[in-house]
Amino acid sequence: MSPSVFATGFAMCASLIFAIGAQNAFVLRQALRREHVLPIILTCALSDAVLIVTGVLLFRQISTLLPPILPVMRYGGAVFLVLYGLRSLKAAFTDPGALAACEAPAQPLGSVMATCLALTWLNPHVYLDTVVLLGSIAAQFPHDRTSFALGAITASFGFFFALGYGAVWLRPILARPSSWRVVEMVIAATMGVTALRLVAGN
């Protein structure tokens, strides 16, 4: 195992995953609500691990299959993100008392996990980042792709656990109805911008 290749994989994955996106916004929202945090974190991190390993091992084969199915993924993902964004926008303008993280009614685990899986697996950006980009970089290390993959997976797990359990420090601030309204509006904007980028092909 090469420490330098491990560090490269860690740094590349961290730089990609750090930006606020649809999945991260969802994890943050659920973390602030303290609702099914561990299952969500594990789902996101394990999904990343599967996609990273797939990209590292099968990049060449997958790169030839992506172009035909990418438009379907792109527009389907955009529709889902728009609908989820509208849901958050509606929540931002409902009764302020329902916006507080500590007072909002809990959602069933199945419903939350379905949304988490959809935000993870229906977003083409996830495939482009983890499978295509990381896979192409890992191809530069043909004799030590394992170290690269382990570094990237470590970064993913570290990020999601930090986001999921670090958000508790913001809860005293964001538990106020006015602050939670801002969170919902930011989430709605994030979903909308991501959907526009998907349609535009960026």
N, C-alpha and C positions, 0 to 999 in steps of 0.2 A: 504493500500500500504506500502510495506516494503522498506525503503531507502537502506538497505544493499543488498536486492535481486535486486533492481533497479541498484545499483552500479555494482553488479556482471554481470548482463546482459550487461550493458554499457561497462564494461572492456573487457568482452569476445568478444563482437562484434567488438570493436575497435581494439583489437589485431589481429583479423582475417582479417579485411578490410584494415588495414594500409599497408600491404605488397603490393608492386607494382605488379599488375596483368594486364590481358588483358583489363578488364573493366576500371580500374584506368588509364591505359596508354591512353586509348581512351578519357576519360574525360579530362585528362590533355592536350592532343593535341587540343581538341575542345576549351578548356578554353583559351589556348594561342592564338588561332585564333579568340577568342571572337565570336564564331559561335554557335548559338542556345544553349547557356550555360544553361539557366534556364530549358528548356524542358528536356535536357539531365540529369541534376541533379535530377529533379523531377522523371523522369523515373527510374533512378537507385535507388533512395531512396525509392520510392513507391514499386518498384519490391522487394527490400530487405524486406520492411515491410510485403508484402504479403507472402513472403517465410518464414520469421521469425514467423509470426502468424501461418502459416500452420504447421511449424515444432513444435512449442510449443503446439499446440492443437492436432495434429494428428501424432506425432512422431512414436508411436507404429505401427499404420496402414501403414504409409509410409515406414518404415524400412523393411517391408516384401515385398513391391512392387519394391523397387529400384534395387535389384540384377539382375532381368531379363532384365531390360531396360538400365542398366548402360553401357554395352558395346556399344549399339547403340549411346547413348549420348556421350560417350567418343570419339569414332572414328569420328562421325559427327562433334563434336565440334573441334576436332583436325584438320580436313580438313579445316573448316572455318577459324581457327586461322592461319594456314599456308598461305592460300590465302590472308588474310588481311595483314599478315606480309610481304609477297612478294610485296604487293602493297606499303607498307611503304618503303621497301628497294628500290623499283624502284624510288619512290619519292626522296629518299636521293641522287640519282645519276642523276637526271634530271637537267635542267637548274637552277643554283643556285638562279637566280632571282625569280623563282617560289616557292622557299622554304620558303621565308620570310612569317611569319604569317600574316603580315599586307597587303601583296600583293597577296597572294594565292586566287584564285577565290572561292567564297562561294559555298557551296554545298546546294542543296535543302533540306528543313527541312525533307521531307519524306525520302530521302535517308539516311540522318544522323540518323534519328530515327530508321530506319530499321536496320542499323548497330549497334546502341546502344542496341536495343532489342535482336538482335542476340548474341552480346557479353555477354549480361546478362542472357538470357534464354537458350542458347545452350551450355553453359559452365558447365559441371558437377561439377566443383569445387564450383560453387555458391550453388548448391543443397547440396553438402556434408558439406559445411561450415554453411550455414544458416538453412537448414532443419534438417540434421542429427546431426551435432555437437551441434549447439545451442539447437536443440530440445531435445537431450539426456541430456544436462546440465539442461535445464529447467525442465526436469522430476524429478530432485532432489528437486524441490520446488513445490510439488503437490498442496499446498494450496495458493500459491502466484505466479503462472506462469504469471499473468498479469503484475506484477512489473518487472519480468525478461524481458518479451517481450517489454515493454515500454522502459526499459533501453537500450536494443539492438537497437530498432528502433531509439531512440534519438541519439545514437552513429553513426548510419548509416547516418541520415540526417545531423548531424553536420559535419561528414567527407566529404561528397560529396559537401556540400556548401562551406566548407573551401577549398577543392581542386579546385572547379570550380571558385570561386571568389578570392582565394588567389594566384592563378597562375598569376594574373595580375602583381604581383610584379616582376615576372621573365621575363615578356614580353620584357622590354628594352634590356635584355641580349640575350634572345632567338629569338628576331626579326631579328638578323643578319643571313644571309644565311648560314654561316658556323655553327652557333649554331643550327639552325633549322635542318640542315643535321644530326647533332648528335642526336637530338630528334627523327627524323624518324628512325635512325638506332637503337636507344635504344628501340623504340616501336617494330620494326621488330624483334629484339632479344628477347624481352619479349614475343611476340606472339609465336615465334619459341620454346622457352624454355617451355612455358605453353603447347604447343601442344605435345612436347616430353614427358612431365610429364603425360599428359592425356593418351597417348599411352602406357606408361610404367606402368600406374595405380598408380602413386604416388600422 
